[in-house]
Amino acid sequence: MSTSDPAETSGTAGGPAPDGWRRLDRRTVPLSALVTAGVAAGAAVPTTLGLSGRLGFGPAVAWVLLGAALLTGFGAGTDYVRWRRTRYRVGADRVELHTGLLLVRKRSLARERIRSVDLTAHPLQRVLGLVTVRIGTGEHTGGESTLELDPVLRAEGERLRRALLERGLTAASGSHVEGELVTLDPRWIRYAPVSFVAPALGGAAAGAVLQVSDWFGAQGEVIEWVGDRYRETSLLSVIVILAVAGVLAGVVGALGLWVEMWWNYRLEREPGGTLRIRRGLLTSRSVSIEERRLRGVDLVEPLGVRLLGAARVDAITTGLAKDDEEQHGDHNTLLPAAPRPVADSVAAAVLREPTSPTGTVLTGHPAAARGRRLRRALWAVLAPVLLLALLGVLLTPVLLWIALGCALVGLPAGVLLARDAYRALGHALSGGYLVTRSGALRRSTAALERAGVIGWTVRRSYFQRRAGLLNITATTAAGAGAYTVYDAAEAEGLDFASEAVQGLLEPFLERIPAVRTDE
């Protein structure tokens, strides 16, 4: 008696075989060929120019075309083998994936442990009606905690998402109804240029110009051309002009990136208690978060966005694996940068609360915490200034002027940021949530469910002990894993932790009895 391999018995067009096994969509092969051909076309121009100097233009074109054809054929052939040897099955208890030719991999995930089913489709997949399905358990075990089906029909992806996430869950209690919670307001695009990504994109644009010119062997000519344009201009003016050009390039890049990432955005609550975020202009993305693994929200306010009165809302959830965080930095973002009232209302709707815990009045921290931040800021500025001054005395007076400029700019900026960081410090209890806020360049207001706290960590440096301060950290299995109240007064911080989760910290506390005096 022989047993048949599911790879040979499943349907040929993606439909299920009698034993439940399915194939990926057969259009993955031409799709792979198109993608490989696009990569080959992008590399063809600089390669042709590089070879033409040695072989002549005609032979160079012939060799490049031959290489592109071989590369495309190899990519399509490899993907054909992958398609032939890949099968998946959704059973009553497990999701199984078999793939591989020489090294056959058989993997399965228990359905009860599945925490996310996300759908992604790049432009070519969208044209063909395909999606990539990523099924994850949220365990921190690398790729072994996820299964990826690339690609399947969009309808099949939606069927898998519903089947794997709707496991007879009942909606969480609360007055908020199901359906659409918020949709994109195009006016939010005004927050994109003030994000930290804008200057990074400006620098990347300058690097890209130099890299492309190097491919064509013209990097020296580009630098010389720029030098000729500003030969009669002072050095300071050249620096200002190049800085303005970089900022403008960064602003344009940030606007384009925002449109690509957040166009068509909407946040919905689906039956059974699932939050779904859909977004993307060219590459569409669908992220689902079960409310039963939601432990709170984090209101994030980068400095530029905060100055315009806006904030971003991130979900604090269990079941987000480390590889998800590395590959999708915005995987848990519920709302892009939006006006603060909108952010607070979305946070309240997500948590099913009448008002958001992130808007509660916080308890401030002692003046000693401000002193610590001012001293840190002064040292952060004075250390490089003193080093530059020393080098200036030993080497060249130019460094002395640079040190003076850094001191004149850095000291006021450091003091302002230190005072702002102190004003940001705060903590409070709001219903079933503990709230902590900190940060200047990136202010974070985290509202963490008190029932989600599994431990406390108390840290005190030598200088904190002298100032009567401590850091107390709530440990949780969700989000960043730890949320800290920085530089709180000793007694106040311990009382806060004790009240937030009663019975968890008490065994480690020593209460000093009050002294009674008899009259």
VOGU-3710 file (C-alpha; in Angstrom, 3 decimals, decimal comma):
1> mstsdpaets> 0,000/0,000/0,000  1,339/3,449/-0,881  0,361/6,788/0,549  0,093/9,774/-1,720  1,888/13,025/-0,956  -0,482/15,931/-0,519  1,731/17,783/-2,968  0,535/15,420/-5,656  -3,120/15,086/-4,662  -4,174/18,684/-4,155
11> gtaggpapdg> -5,998/20,742/-6,728  -4,085/22,427/-9,512  -5,810/25,820/-9,550  -5,816/26,695/-5,897  -9,003/24,755/-5,091  -9,020/22,264/-2,260  -8,275/18,593/-2,807  -10,509/16,006/-1,128  -8,145/15,975/1,859  -8,249/19,772/2,195
21> wrrldrrtvp> -4,835/20,658/0,737  -4,617/23,766/-1,444  -2,009/25,271/-3,724  -0,843/28,825/-4,035  -2,159/30,723/-7,039  -0,491/29,578/-10,266  0,060/33,180/-11,378  2,942/33,386/-8,948  5,219/32,147/-11,772  4,570/34,948/-14,309
31> lsalvtagva> 4,461/37,384/-11,399  7,931/36,303/-10,320  9,145/36,583/-13,921  7,857/40,157/-14,164  9,488/41,173/-10,899  12,829/39,610/-11,881  12,641/41,243/-15,310  12,055/44,608/-13,641  15,115/44,145/-11,433  17,169/43,105/-14,452
41> agaavpttlg> 15,967/46,139/-16,406  16,951/48,447/-13,562  20,463/46,996/-13,462  20,793/46,840/-17,257  21,519/50,524/-17,906  24,503/51,005/-15,572  25,817/47,544/-16,488  25,619/48,304/-20,207  27,416/51,611/-19,771  30,093/49,943/-17,679
51> lsgrlgfgpa> 30,711/47,174/-20,246  30,484/49,373/-23,343  33,832/51,005/-22,540  35,544/47,601/-22,738  33,510/45,582/-25,225  31,812/48,233/-27,337  28,169/49,225/-27,205  26,747/46,421/-29,389  28,424/43,470/-27,635  27,655/45,040/-24,251
61> vawvllgaal> 23,938/45,240/-25,085  23,967/41,625/-26,300  25,642/40,337/-23,140  23,311/42,346/-20,899  20,208/41,077/-22,729  21,457/37,505/-22,451  22,139/37,927/-18,746  18,714/39,494/-18,177  17,006/36,626/-20,025  18,902/34,025/-18,011
71> ltgfgagtdy> 18,136/35,818/-14,749  14,437/36,088/-15,590  14,255/32,454/-16,640  16,030/31,314/-13,488  13,687/33,348/-11,299  10,588/32,013/-13,051  11,875/28,435/-12,928  12,710/28,656/-9,244  9,272/30,034/-8,468  7,622/27,314/-10,574
81> vrwrrtryrv> 9,342/24,675/-8,446  8,256/26,504/-5,296  4,666/26,637/-6,544  4,646/22,948/-7,434  6,054/21,941/-4,063  4,035/24,256/-1,790  0,732/23,216/-0,218  -1,251/24,476/2,720  -4,248/23,217/4,654  -6,511/24,750/7,286
91> gadrvelhtg> -7,800/22,010/9,534  -10,046/22,050/12,551  -7,095/22,388/14,944  -4,021/23,366/12,902  -2,822/25,313/9,863  -0,215/23,337/7,917  2,300/24,370/5,253  4,495/21,978/3,264  7,162/23,330/0,915  10,609/22,535/-0,489
101> lllvrkrsla> 12,182/20,250/-3,089  15,455/18,849/-1,759  14,855/20,049/1,785  11,170/19,520/2,501  9,781/21,671/5,319  6,567/20,708/7,062  5,307/23,309/9,495  2,067/23,810/11,358  0,514/26,284/13,762  -2,192/25,513/16,294
111> rerirsvdlt> -5,268/27,569/15,386  -5,908/28,501/19,007  -2,463/30,182/19,143  -2,881/32,277/15,985  -2,941/35,978/16,846  -2,619/37,767/13,496  -3,597/37,257/9,859  -2,298/40,160/7,770  -2,805/40,726/4,048  -0,371/42,636/1,819
121> ahplqrvlgl> -0,438/43,232/-1,935  2,134/45,141/-3,983  1,016/46,850/-7,231  1,483/43,823/-9,500  -0,404/41,599/-7,076  -3,219/44,139/-6,879  -3,556/44,150/-10,675  -3,862/40,359/-10,652  -6,186/40,244/-7,614  -3,638/38,485/-5,397
131> vtvrigtgeh> -2,422/38,991/-1,817  0,297/37,691/0,461  -1,121/36,202/3,668  1,035/36,252/6,798  -0,249/34,096/9,675  1,456/34,572/13,029  1,234/33,393/16,620  3,188/36,315/18,050  5,733/34,060/19,732  9,341/35,308/19,835
141> tggestleld> 10,760/32,346/17,930  11,697/34,001/14,635  10,241/32,655/11,419  8,977/29,495/13,075  6,063/31,434/14,573  4,704/32,568/11,201  3,431/31,024/7,998  3,450/33,010/4,755  1,268/32,166/1,768  2,584/34,105/-1,240
151> pvlraegerl> 0,388/34,588/-3,194  -3,260/33,532/-3,031  -6,413/35,075/-4,462  -7,715/38,062/-2,515  -10,975/36,246/-1,834  -9,019/33,290/-0,442  -6,970/35,636/1,743  -10,140/37,209/3,159  -11,599/33,743/3,752  -8,501/32,689/5,685
161> rrallerglt> -8,499/35,887/7,739  -12,122/35,443/8,778  -11,802/31,725/9,441  -8,660/32,030/11,565  -9,616/35,104/13,574  -13,339/34,587/14,127  -13,192/31,652/16,498  -16,534/32,132/18,133  -15,345/35,215/19,983  -17,876/37,421/21,692
171> aasgshvege> -17,601/41,141/21,477  -16,013/42,875/24,421  -18,244/44,786/26,770  -18,658/48,489/26,219  -20,879/51,070/24,631  -18,923/51,441/21,418  -20,523/49,868/18,396  -18,963/47,858/15,605  -18,111/49,322/12,234  -15,967/52,185/11,048
181> lvtldprwir> -14,117/54,063/13,803  -12,123/56,577/11,740  -11,103/57,185/8,136  -8,368/59,215/6,508  -8,584/62,988/6,554  -6,307/64,243/3,715  -5,459/67,309/5,823  -3,355/65,067/8,078  -0,679/65,111/5,387  0,519/68,435/6,830
191> yapvsfvapa> 2,182/66,500/9,652  4,413/64,466/7,319  7,078/67,140/6,633  7,713/67,774/10,354  8,480/64,140/11,151  12,036/62,942/11,739  11,909/60,992/8,483  12,084/64,175/6,363  15,765/65,069/7,034  16,718/61,411/6,689
201> lggaaagavl> 15,086/61,293/3,258  16,873/64,518/2,297  20,228/62,965/3,097  19,240/59,786/1,277  18,359/61,826/-1,824  21,823/63,415/-1,884  23,423/59,995/-1,452  21,269/58,563/-4,250  22,418/61,298/-6,667  26,055/60,503/-5,935
211> qvsdwfgaqg> 25,457/56,745/-6,207  23,660/56,968/-9,557  26,304/59,315/-10,938  28,938/56,800/-9,817  27,133/54,036/-11,761  27,478/56,143/-14,889  31,088/57,016/-14,046  30,216/60,687/-13,698  30,450/61,301/-9,960  33,486/63,540/-10,345
221> eviewvgdry> 31,729/65,584/-13,034  28,660/66,044/-10,820  30,757/67,285/-7,903  32,726/69,565/-10,222  29,500/70,937/-11,738  28,129/71,783/-8,294  31,444/73,409/-7,374  31,400/75,532/-10,537  27,885/76,796/-9,796  28,946/78,146/-6,402
231> retsllsviv> 32,571/79,019/-7,002  31,927/82,720/-6,349  29,686/82,033/-3,334  30,847/82,098/0,263  31,166/78,830/2,160  28,373/79,764/4,562  25,996/80,496/1,670  26,850/77,179/0,018  26,100/75,330/3,263  22,775/77,135/3,633
241> ilavagvlag> 21,787/76,474/0,011  22,640/72,779/0,213  20,808/72,485/3,556  17,684/74,119/2,097  17,865/71,830/-0,952  18,174/68,795/1,326  15,215/69,932/3,430  13,060/70,460/0,340  14,007/67,025/-0,994  13,203/65,532/2,405
251> vvgalglwve> 9,822/67,273/2,540  8,875/65,982/-0,912  10,034/62,481/0,038  8,134/62,552/3,336  4,937/63,636/1,575  5,286/60,867/-0,989  6,027/58,250/1,659  3,012/59,366/3,720  0,688/59,121/0,715  1,973/55,652/-0,144
261> mwwnyrlere> 1,640/54,368/3,418  -1,615/55,959/4,589  -3,807/56,573/1,549  -7,159/54,773/1,781  -6,631/54,398/5,541  -9,536/53,299/7,707  -9,870/51,709/11,133  -12,802/49,362/11,731  -14,145/47,147/14,493  -15,392/43,860/13,067
271> pggtlrirrg> -17,859/41,396/14,577  -16,317/39,185/17,232  -13,995/41,885/18,584  -11,330/42,429/15,914  -9,769/45,771/14,992  -8,768/46,031/11,345  -6,495/48,677/9,818  -6,489/49,010/6,029  -4,201/51,408/4,181  -1,819/51,891/1,272
281> lltsrsvsie> -1,826/53,556/-2,146  0,359/51,284/-4,280  0,977/48,468/-1,801  -2,223/47,701/0,097  -1,962/46,430/3,675  -4,520/44,912/6,011  -3,614/44,375/9,677  -5,974/42,678/12,154  -5,685/42,964/15,933  -7,844/40,927/18,279
291> errlrgvdlv> -9,245/43,066/21,062  -8,728/40,259/23,558  -4,948/40,739/23,183  -5,157/44,522/23,423  -3,598/45,766/26,661  -3,702/49,517/26,080  -2,601/52,297/23,752  0,453/54,497/23,383  0,012/58,122/22,318  3,259/59,045/20,527
301> eplgvrllga> 4,157/62,696/19,913  7,446/63,342/18,090  8,654/66,892/18,659  7,677/68,360/15,283  4,278/66,688/15,278  3,642/67,749/18,892  4,401/71,385/18,103  1,522/71,273/15,608  -0,830/69,750/18,205  -0,930/66,215/16,795
311> arvdaittgl> -0,201/62,681/17,971  -0,025/59,093/16,712  -1,836/56,171/18,355  -0,130/52,779/18,689  -1,711/49,648/20,097  -0,126/47,899/23,075  -0,845/44,268/22,275  0,356/40,808/23,113  1,386/38,488/20,334  3,583/40,836/18,287
321> akddeeqhgd> 6,751/38,922/17,506  10,154/40,579/17,273  10,444/39,865/13,547  7,149/41,701/13,004  8,556/44,756/14,765  11,742/44,674/12,692  10,069/44,161/9,320  7,027/46,363/9,915  7,927/49,288/12,130  4,332/50,585/11,968
331> hntllpaapr> 2,710/47,172/12,438  0,780/48,235/15,541  -0,029/51,810/14,503  -3,765/52,364/14,828  -3,800/56,004/13,736  -1,192/58,099/11,880  -0,297/61,551/13,134  -3,614/63,376/13,567  -4,946/66,263/15,685  -4,687/65,464/19,400
341> pvadsvaaav> -8,489/65,484/19,977  -8,888/62,949/17,180  -6,128/60,791/18,669  -7,775/60,862/22,098  -11,189/59,971/20,659  -9,745/57,060/18,671  -7,907/55,802/21,770  -11,164/55,934/23,750  -13,075/54,106/21,003  -10,417/51,401/20,726
351> lreptsptgt> -10,383/50,833/24,502  -14,207/51,048/24,705  -13,917/53,829/27,275  -16,035/57,007/27,462  -12,842/59,093/27,616  -9,289/58,124/26,796  -6,991/57,361/29,764  -4,251/59,205/27,855  -6,094/62,460/28,494  -6,211/62,127/32,274
361> vltghpaaar> -4,475/64,665/34,529  -1,071/63,289/35,543  0,868/63,632/38,780  4,024/65,677/38,273  7,478/64,680/39,491  9,758/66,412/42,032  12,036/69,318/41,125  15,009/66,988/41,599  13,976/65,245/38,380  14,300/68,570/36,540
371> grrlrralwa> 17,807/69,047/37,942  18,860/65,634/36,678  17,709/66,485/33,163  19,394/69,866/33,176  22,695/68,351/34,281  22,481/65,661/31,598  21,775/68,268/28,922  24,702/70,439/30,033  27,093/67,504/30,000  25,827/66,363/26,584
381> vlapvlllal> 26,673/69,810/25,165  29,798/70,697/27,147  31,641/67,386/26,604  32,026/67,800/22,797  32,527/71,579/23,173  35,433/71,083/25,591  36,933/68,409/23,330  36,746/70,716/20,308  38,240/73,562/22,335  41,139/71,366/23,438
391> lgvlltpvll> 41,788/70,239/19,861  41,547/73,860/18,747  44,273/74,889/21,178  46,471/72,014/20,025  45,746/71,987/16,280  43,922/74,910/14,687  41,918/77,954/15,852  39,125/76,945/13,453  38,015/74,304/15,946  37,759/76,996/18,624
401> wialgcalvg> 35,197/78,858/16,521  33,305/75,616/15,909  33,301/74,944/19,662  31,978/78,444/20,302  29,195/77,953/17,746  28,214/74,602/19,264  28,088/76,152/22,713  25,978/79,128/21,587  23,462/76,840/19,841  23,658/73,718/21,981
411> lpagvllard> 23,373/75,178/25,474  20,036/76,994/24,984  18,631/74,076/22,993  19,743/71,595/25,653  18,194/73,622/28,465  14,903/73,987/26,584  14,748/70,253/25,819  15,634/69,363/29,416  12,875/71,575/30,811  10,436/70,157/28,257
421> ayralghals> 11,421/66,610/29,226  10,743/67,451/32,867  7,320/68,906/32,076  6,493/65,703/30,199  7,085/63,493/33,229  3,914/62,229/34,861  1,930/59,217/36,004  -1,615/58,452/37,125  -4,263/55,773/37,515  -7,332/56,092/35,299
431> ggylvtrsga> -9,972/53,431/35,852  -8,526/50,099/34,832  -5,361/51,664/33,354  -2,089/53,006/34,633  -0,734/55,936/32,652  2,883/57,042/32,325  4,341/59,828/30,203  7,932/60,789/29,365  10,150/62,083/26,577  10,967/65,356/24,810
441> lrrstaaler> 12,072/64,550/21,265  9,624/61,638/21,310  6,952/62,059/23,969  5,091/58,874/24,828  1,899/58,631/26,878  1,225/54,955/27,528  -2,072/53,753/29,003  -1,492/50,152/30,110  -4,238/47,879/31,409  -3,579/47,240/35,082
451> agvigwtvrr> -4,590/43,586/34,694  -1,830/43,207/32,075  0,983/44,041/34,527  2,859/40,894/35,514  5,673/42,419/37,549  7,459/45,531/38,809  11,121/46,500/38,559  12,458/49,234/40,862  15,806/50,831/39,970  17,728/53,538/41,828
461> syfqrragll> 21,145/54,848/40,905  23,457/56,400/43,472  22,440/59,903/42,406  18,747/58,975/42,472  19,079/57,682/46,023  20,648/60,971/47,082  17,775/62,879/45,425  15,053/60,598/46,804  13,991/59,419/43,331  13,487/56,064/41,622
471> nitattaaga> 12,493/54,493/38,321  9,671/51,989/38,593  8,896/49,805/35,580  5,702/47,887/34,886  6,536/44,600/33,173  3,993/43,191/30,739  3,755/40,647/27,949  2,420/43,307/25,585  3,927/46,055/23,463  7,456/47,080/24,424
481> gaytvydaae> 7,329/44,697/27,394  8,137/47,406/29,956  6,719/50,859/30,705  8,657/53,040/33,112  7,786/55,895/35,438  11,035/57,873/35,472  12,393/59,823/38,443  9,320/59,624/40,637  9,471/60,519/44,324  10,367/57,379/46,260
491> aegldfasea> 7,255/57,037/48,428  4,920/58,292/45,691  6,275/55,873/43,082  5,978/52,854/45,350  2,456/53,819/46,408  1,517/54,210/42,736  2,747/50,712/41,879  1,136/49,206/44,966  -2,241/50,749/44,169  -2,059/49,986/40,430
501> vqgllepfle> -1,793/46,217/40,956  -2,698/45,370/44,506  -0,839/42,507/46,113  1,964/42,324/43,548  4,503/44,662/45,166  3,462/44,455/48,824  5,579/41,402/49,728  8,706/43,410/48,884  7,770/46,595/50,742  8,649/47,449/54,317
511> ripavrtde> 6,136/49,774/55,898  7,490/52,018/58,617  4,868/52,242/61,336  3,799/55,699/62,420  5,230/56,839/65,738  2,574/57,436/68,442  3,139/59,951/71,170  0,966/59,825/74,297  -0,081/63,162/75,643
//
